[in-house]
Amino acid sequence: MVNNPEEAKQHLQELIEKPEYTILITTDYIANKNRALINEIIEEHEFPIIISIPALGDSSQPITDTITELIRRKTGIELKSE
């Protein structure tokens, strides 16, 4: 757990080197503050998949790919709902 975007950046850089972490969940705020690093991780590494969600009580809109888009990009599988 981290308390600010700077701690998150350092922690993300450590976690991408650990293959046991395949999915990372962060808040929209932290993800948006570390967008360049997250984009780099997404482009250069197969894993981890990084998902951002609103913080409890936060109604902000994320500046991220949707979970469905992340799954399609990482696996090549397109999810459809009917």
C-alpha positions as CSV (number, residue, x, y, z in Angstrom):
1,M,0.0,0.0,0.0
2,V,1.2,3.5,-0.9
3,N,0.2,6.9,0.3
4,N,1.1,9.2,-2.6
5,P,2.0,9.1,-6.4
6,E,5.7,9.2,-5.8
7,E,5.6,6.1,-3.6
8,A,3.4,4.4,-6.1
9,K,5.9,5.1,-8.9
10,Q,8.7,3.6,-7.0
11,H,6.6,0.6,-6.0
12,L,5.4,0.0,-9.6
13,Q,9.0,0.0,-10.8
14,E,9.8,-2.7,-8.2
15,L,6.7,-4.8,-8.9
16,I,7.2,-5.1,-12.7
17,E,10.4,-7.1,-11.9
18,K,8.4,-9.7,-9.9
19,P,6.8,-12.3,-12.2
20,E,4.4,-13.4,-9.5
21,Y,2.4,-10.2,-9.8
22,T,0.2,-10.4,-12.9
23,I,-2.5,-7.9,-12.0
24,L,-2.0,-4.7,-10.2
25,I,-5.0,-2.6,-9.0
26,T,-4.5,1.1,-8.3
27,T,-6.7,4.1,-7.8
28,D,-7.5,6.4,-10.7
29,Y,-5.7,9.3,-9.0
30,I,-2.5,7.3,-8.6
31,A,-2.7,5.9,-12.2
32,N,-3.3,9.4,-13.7
33,K,-0.3,10.8,-11.8
34,N,1.9,8.0,-13.1
35,R,0.4,7.7,-16.6
36,A,3.8,7.8,-18.4
37,L,5.2,5.0,-16.4
38,I,2.0,2.9,-16.7
39,N,1.9,3.4,-20.4
40,E,5.6,2.3,-20.6
41,I,4.8,-0.8,-18.6
42,I,1.8,-1.7,-20.7
43,E,3.8,-1.3,-23.9
44,E,7.0,-3.0,-22.9
45,H,5.8,-5.8,-20.6
46,E,3.3,-8.6,-21.1
47,F,2.5,-8.5,-17.4
48,P,1.4,-7.1,-15.0
49,I,-2.0,-5.9,-16.2
50,I,-2.6,-2.6,-14.4
51,I,-6.2,-1.7,-13.6
52,S,-7.3,1.5,-12.0
53,I,-10.5,2.1,-10.1
54,P,-12.0,5.1,-8.4
55,A,-11.1,5.6,-4.8
56,L,-13.8,5.0,-2.2
57,G,-16.1,8.0,-2.5
58,D,-14.4,9.4,-5.6
59,S,-16.5,10.0,-8.7
60,S,-13.6,11.0,-11.0
61,Q,-13.4,9.5,-14.4
62,P,-10.2,7.4,-15.2
63,I,-7.8,8.3,-18.0
64,T,-7.2,4.7,-18.6
65,D,-8.1,1.8,-20.9
66,T,-11.2,-0.2,-19.8
67,I,-10.7,-3.6,-18.3
68,T,-12.1,-5.2,-21.5
69,E,-9.6,-3.3,-23.7
70,L,-6.7,-4.4,-21.4
71,I,-7.8,-8.0,-21.7
72,R,-8.0,-7.7,-25.5
73,R,-4.6,-6.1,-25.7
74,K,-2.9,-8.6,-23.4
75,T,-4.5,-11.8,-24.6
76,G,-5.8,-11.1,-28.0
77,I,-9.3,-12.2,-26.9
78,E,-12.2,-9.8,-27.4
79,L,-14.9,-10.0,-24.8
80,K,-18.5,-9.2,-26.0
81,S,-21.6,-8.9,-24.0
82,E,-25.1,-9.6,-25.4
